[in-house]
């Protein structure tokens, strides 16, 4: 699959998951998952920028 499509799909799923976590008051879970996801997104974005 196209890596950009995968990142867009994971972004949409992460927004949905974050909304569900906020709705249930799972603040500790969100505090763990969001930084990990942002780190993965940052690494992927950096690799995409340096590859070209």
Phi, psi and omega in degrees: 000160178291126182301326179294321178297319179297317180293322177295316179298316179294326177296315178297315179296324180292322177296317178297315180296319179297319177298319178293320180295318178296319180299325181266357180076027180274067185289324180293320178298316181294324179293337178273314188286317185299312179299323178297315181294319178295324178295316179297316179298318179296317179297316180297316181296319178297318180294322178296321182289323184276343182289329186277000000 
